[in-house]
């Protein structure tokens, strides 16, 4: 069972995690930041997070690959996919794979934090 207060942020751009960590921690979340998708998958094998915020395009496994892994191994984890390459097709793919939400970059920090809060409540139920 995932811990609904734990959030993993996966983005190969360190600034995303640097900005999200304090905003989410302020909301009471336990936040782990990853810039490497392979390392993030290894951590996901060890711990079930309540919410995963993942970039879509990265070196190594993509955000969609990570989403597929989470659906197989931690189906109660809510996944928010963020991307600078938003298209209708990628949005549909993310939704078909079971993403909670698909968010285009640049995003507003407050809006993303609210999405994480809503997603964490779904994990708790």
TAJO-V798000 format. One record per residue. N is the residue number from 0. SS is DSSP state (A for helix, B for strand, O for the rest). OMEGA is omega in radians with two decimals (999 if undefined). BURIAL is b if it has 9 or more other C-alpha atoms within 8 Angstrom, else e. Layout:
# TAJO-V798000
<<N & SS & OMEGA & BURIAL> <N & SS & OMEGA & BURIAL>>
This chain:
# TAJO-V798000
<<0 & O & -3.13 & e> <1 & O & 3.04 & b> <2 & B & -3.03 & b> <3 & B & 3.09 & b> <4 & B & -3.13 & b> <5 & B & -3.09 & b> <6 & B & 2.99 & b> <7 & B & 3.04 & b> <8 & B & -3.13 & b> <9 & B & 3.09 & b> <10 & O & -3.12 & b> <11 & O & 3.03 & b> <12 & O & -3.07 & e> <13 & A & -3.10 & e> <14 & A & -3.14 & e> <15 & A & 3.10 & e> <16 & A & 3.13 & b> <17 & A & 3.14 & e> <18 & A & -3.09 & e> <19 & A & -3.06 & b> <20 & A & -3.11 & b> <21 & A & -3.14 & e> <22 & A & 3.13 & b> <23 & A & 3.11 & b> <24 & A & 3.10 & b> <25 & A & 3.11 & e> <26 & O & 3.08 & e> <27 & O & -3.13 & e> <28 & O & 2.99 & b> <29 & B & -2.96 & b> <30 & B & 3.00 & b> <31 & B & -3.07 & b> <32 & B & 3.08 & b> <33 & B & 3.05 & b> <34 & O & -3.11 & b> <35 & O & -3.05 & b> <36 & A & 3.10 & b> <37 & A & 3.09 & e> <38 & A & 3.12 & e> <39 & A & 3.11 & b> <40 & A & 3.10 & b> <41 & A & 3.11 & e> <42 & A & 3.11 & e> <43 & A & 3.05 & b> <44 & A & -3.08 & e> <45 & A & -3.00 & e> <46 & O & 3.05 & e> <47 & O & 3.13 & b> <48 & B & 3.07 & b> <49 & B & -3.10 & b> <50 & B & 3.03 & b> <51 & B & 3.01 & b> <52 & B & -3.07 & b> <53 & B & 2.99 & b> <54 & B & -3.12 & b> <55 & O & -3.06 & b> <56 & O & 3.12 & e> <57 & O & 2.99 & b> <58 & O & -3.10 & e> <59 & O & 3.14 & e> <60 & O & -3.14 & b> <61 & O & 3.05 & b> <62 & A & 3.09 & b> <63 & A & 3.07 & b> <64 & A & 3.12 & e> <65 & A & 3.09 & b> <66 & A & 3.11 & b> <67 & A & 3.13 & b> <68 & A & -3.12 & b> <69 & A & -3.14 & b> <70 & A & -3.14 & b> <71 & A & -2.97 & e> <72 & A & -3.13 & e> <73 & O & -3.00 & b> <74 & O & 3.12 & e> <75 & O & 3.09 & b> <76 & O & 3.09 & b> <77 & B & -3.06 & b> <78 & B & 3.05 & b> <79 & B & -3.14 & b> <80 & B & 3.08 & b> <81 & B & -3.12 & b> <82 & B & 3.01 & b> <83 & O & -3.08 & e> <84 & O & -3.08 & e> <85 & O & 3.01 & b> <86 & O & 3.08 & e> <87 & A & -3.09 & e> <88 & A & -3.13 & e> <89 & A & 3.07 & e> <90 & A & 3.11 & b> <91 & A & 3.13 & e> <92 & A & 3.13 & e> <93 & A & 3.12 & b> <94 & A & 3.13 & b> <95 & A & 3.12 & e> <96 & O & 3.06 & b> <97 & O & 3.08 & b> <98 & O & 3.08 & b> <99 & O & -3.10 & b> <100 & B & 3.12 & e> <101 & B & -3.02 & b> <102 & B & 3.11 & b> <103 & B & 3.00 & b> <104 & O & -0.11 & b> <105 & O & 3.13 & e> <106 & O & 3.08 & e> <107 & O & -3.07 & e> <108 & A & -3.11 & e> <109 & A & -3.14 & e> <110 & A & 3.12 & e> <111 & A & 3.10 & b> <112 & A & 3.10 & b> <113 & A & 3.09 & e> <114 & A & 3.11 & e> <115 & A & 3.12 & b> <116 & A & 3.12 & e> <117 & A & -3.14 & e> <118 & A & -3.13 & b> <119 & A & 3.11 & b> <120 & A & 3.08 & b> <121 & A & 3.11 & e> <122 & A & -3.08 & b> <123 & A & -3.06 & e> <124 & O & 999 & e>>
